[in-house]
Amino acid sequence: MGLRGLCRDCNGLAGENYDAAYGDFAARLKVYFGARAFVPATAKFAPPVSVAPGRVARSVMIGMFATTPHLRKMFPDLAHDLQHRRPHITMSDGATLRMAMYPSRSTRLASMAYGMRVLTHRQHYNISSEIYFRPLAWTLSPSDDRLDGAGLGESVLRSWPVVDEWLRYGDDVAALDLRDLCPRGIPTVGHPLREGRGEWIETFQNDTAAFLEGKIPA
């Protein structure tokens, strides 16, 4: 899956410096889970695999700037720091990068969207960008103090670990234990708007939002 959302230089920046680290991390997770079933969403654990947190987070964030060009205006300092390969990056105020395990073969790359669950129980799902591509799901969403809206119920993302601090690690940090980075565990999730199809109202700007969906072959 892909789209043309970055200039040649920025796309090359990710490919030359960060995407391989993301691929290695995903491969380690696949090997770990190869002989195991993904655990239910209620289970709390982080698998004992190593990760280069700074490189992986930068790969994800540059990909999100590709799917959501509006981020460049919303978070210009973050865009500048990524573009200039700052060794220690601070997440912009009001934004939070979250991660979860995602075993489904269904994939989705999307920009800004908002979902509200109106049947069975109240929930909402507010994202500026999302990546659901096995074995991981990532969202850029409002920070904790903005997650839960009045009368809209709890955010679906409340249980997802925040990984903003990964951006503070430089390129020289090549292998940290995921259990140390996510000591409270990592839930296993599906896409909320797909699992509860028919229970949600989804809103987005039809002239600026990008949605790519597919399925990984077995």
C-alpha positions as CSV (number, residue, x, y, z in Angstrom):
1,M,0.0,0.0,0.0
2,G,1.3,3.4,-0.7
3,L,0.4,7.0,-1.8
4,R,2.3,10.0,-3.0
5,G,2.1,12.3,0.1
6,L,5.8,13.3,0.5
7,C,8.3,15.1,-1.6
8,R,11.2,13.0,-2.9
9,D,13.6,14.3,-0.2
10,C,11.3,13.6,2.8
11,N,10.4,10.2,1.4
12,G,14.1,9.4,1.0
13,L,14.8,10.6,4.5
14,A,12.5,7.9,5.9
15,G,13.6,5.2,3.5
16,E,17.3,5.8,4.1
17,N,17.3,6.2,7.8
18,Y,14.2,4.9,9.6
19,D,12.1,2.4,7.6
20,A,14.5,-0.5,8.0
21,A,14.3,-0.2,11.7
22,Y,10.6,-0.3,11.6
23,G,10.8,-3.4,9.3
24,D,13.1,-5.1,11.8
25,F,10.8,-4.4,14.7
26,A,7.8,-5.7,12.8
27,A,9.7,-8.8,11.8
28,R,10.7,-9.5,15.4
29,L,7.1,-9.3,16.5
30,K,6.0,-11.6,13.7
31,V,8.6,-14.2,14.7
32,Y,7.6,-13.9,18.3
33,F,3.9,-14.4,17.6
34,G,4.6,-17.0,14.8
35,A,4.2,-19.9,17.3
36,R,1.6,-18.1,19.5
37,A,-1.9,-16.8,19.1
38,F,-2.4,-13.1,19.6
39,V,-3.8,-12.6,23.1
40,P,-7.2,-11.0,23.8
41,A,-7.5,-7.3,24.1
42,T,-8.0,-7.5,27.8
43,A,-4.6,-9.2,28.4
44,K,-1.8,-6.8,29.4
45,F,1.7,-7.7,28.3
46,A,4.5,-6.5,26.0
47,P,6.4,-9.1,24.1
48,P,10.2,-9.5,24.8
49,V,11.5,-8.1,21.6
50,S,14.0,-5.3,20.9
51,V,13.3,-2.1,19.2
52,A,15.1,1.1,18.1
53,P,12.4,3.4,19.5
54,G,13.6,6.7,18.0
55,R,14.0,5.3,14.5
56,V,10.7,3.5,14.6
57,A,8.8,6.5,15.9
58,R,10.3,8.7,13.2
59,S,9.4,6.2,10.5
60,V,5.8,6.2,11.7
61,M,5.5,10.0,12.1
62,I,6.9,10.7,8.6
63,G,4.4,8.2,7.2
64,M,1.6,10.1,9.0
65,F,2.8,13.4,7.5
66,A,2.3,11.6,4.2
67,T,-1.3,10.6,4.8
68,T,-2.2,13.8,6.5
69,P,-0.6,16.9,4.9
70,H,-2.5,19.1,7.3
71,L,-0.1,18.0,10.1
72,R,2.5,20.3,8.6
73,K,0.4,23.3,9.4
74,M,-0.9,21.9,12.7
75,F,2.6,20.9,14.0
76,P,5.2,22.9,12.1
77,D,7.9,22.4,14.8
78,L,7.5,18.7,14.7
79,A,7.7,18.7,10.9
80,H,10.9,20.8,11.1
81,D,12.5,18.5,13.6
82,L,11.7,15.4,11.6
83,Q,13.0,17.0,8.4
84,H,16.2,18.1,10.0
85,R,16.8,14.8,11.8
86,R,17.0,16.4,15.3
87,P,18.5,13.7,17.6
88,H,15.9,14.4,20.4
89,I,12.4,15.4,19.3
90,T,9.5,16.5,21.6
91,M,5.9,15.6,20.6
92,S,3.9,18.7,19.9
93,D,1.5,20.0,22.5
94,G,-2.0,18.5,22.1
95,A,-0.9,15.4,20.2
96,T,-0.2,11.9,21.3
97,L,1.3,8.9,19.4
98,R,-0.2,5.6,20.5
99,M,0.5,2.0,19.6
100,A,-1.2,-1.4,19.8
101,M,-0.8,-4.9,18.5
102,Y,-2.9,-5.6,15.4
103,P,-3.1,-9.2,14.1
104,S,-5.8,-8.6,11.4
105,R,-4.9,-9.0,7.7
106,S,-7.2,-6.0,7.0
107,T,-5.2,-2.8,6.6
108,R,-6.1,0.9,6.8
109,L,-4.0,4.0,6.3
110,A,-6.1,7.2,7.0
111,S,-5.9,10.8,7.8
112,M,-8.2,12.9,10.0
113,A,-11.4,11.3,11.0
114,Y,-13.8,11.2,13.9
115,G,-16.1,8.3,14.9
116,M,-18.9,8.3,17.5
117,R,-20.5,5.0,18.7
118,V,-24.2,5.6,19.0
119,L,-25.4,2.0,19.6
120,T,-24.8,-0.5,22.4
121,H,-22.7,2.0,24.4
122,R,-21.1,5.4,24.1
123,Q,-17.5,5.7,22.8
124,H,-15.6,7.9,20.4
125,Y,-12.6,7.7,18.2
126,N,-10.7,10.9,17.3
127,I,-7.6,10.7,15.2
128,S,-5.4,13.0,13.1
129,S,-3.8,10.0,11.4
130,E,-3.8,6.2,11.7
131,I,-1.9,3.2,10.5
132,Y,-3.3,-0.3,10.8
133,F,-0.9,-2.7,9.2
134,R,-0.1,-6.1,10.8
135,P,1.4,-6.6,13.3
136,L,0.9,-3.0,14.6
137,A,-1.6,-0.2,14.8
138,W,-0.6,3.4,15.3
139,T,-2.7,6.6,15.9
140,L,-1.9,10.2,16.3
141,S,-4.6,11.5,18.5
142,P,-5.5,14.3,20.9
143,S,-3.5,14.1,24.1
144,D,-5.0,12.5,27.3
145,D,-6.6,15.7,28.6
146,R,-8.6,16.0,25.4
147,L,-9.5,12.4,24.7
148,D,-12.9,12.1,26.5
149,G,-15.6,14.4,25.3
150,A,-18.6,15.5,27.4
151,G,-21.4,13.0,26.9
152,L,-19.6,11.1,24.2
153,G,-18.2,8.3,26.4
154,E,-14.7,7.1,26.7
155,S,-12.2,7.2,23.9
156,V,-11.4,3.9,22.3
157,L,-7.7,4.8,22.6
158,R,-7.7,5.2,26.4
159,S,-6.0,1.8,26.9
160,W,-3.4,2.2,24.2
161,P,0.1,3.0,25.5
162,V,1.5,6.5,24.7
163,V,4.9,6.3,22.9
164,D,5.7,10.0,22.5
165,E,8.9,9.5,24.5
166,W,10.2,7.2,21.7
167,L,11.0,10.4,19.7
168,R,13.4,11.5,22.4
169,Y,15.7,8.6,21.6
170,G,18.4,9.3,19.0
171,D,19.5,7.1,16.1
172,D,22.3,5.7,18.2
173,V,19.8,3.8,20.4
174,A,19.4,0.6,18.4
175,A,18.0,-2.0,20.8
176,L,15.8,-1.5,23.8
177,D,13.5,-4.1,25.3
178,L,9.8,-3.4,24.4
179,R,8.8,-4.5,27.9
180,D,10.8,-1.6,29.4
181,L,9.3,0.9,27.0
182,C,5.7,-0.3,27.6
183,P,5.7,-1.5,31.2
184,R,1.9,-1.4,31.5
185,G,1.5,-3.7,28.5
186,I,0.1,-3.4,25.0
187,P,-3.4,-4.3,24.1
188,T,-4.3,-6.3,21.0
189,V,-6.9,-4.5,19.0
190,G,-9.1,-4.5,15.8
191,H,-10.2,-1.3,14.1
192,P,-13.1,0.0,16.2
193,L,-15.1,1.3,13.2
194,R,-14.8,-2.0,11.4
195,E,-15.4,-4.4,14.3
196,G,-18.5,-2.4,15.4
197,R,-19.7,-1.7,11.9
198,G,-23.2,-0.4,12.0
199,E,-22.8,1.0,15.5
200,W,-20.7,4.0,14.6
201,I,-21.1,7.3,12.8
202,E,-17.9,8.3,11.0
203,T,-17.2,11.9,9.9
204,F,-14.4,13.4,7.9
205,Q,-13.7,16.2,5.3
206,N,-14.3,14.6,1.9
207,D,-12.1,17.1,0.1
208,T,-9.0,16.6,2.3
209,A,-9.2,13.2,4.0
210,A,-7.3,10.2,2.6
211,F,-8.4,6.5,3.2
212,L,-6.5,3.5,1.9
213,E,-7.9,0.1,2.8
214,G,-6.8,-3.4,1.7
215,K,-6.0,-6.9,2.9
216,I,-2.7,-8.6,3.3
217,P,-2.7,-12.0,1.4
218,A,-2.6,-15.1,3.6
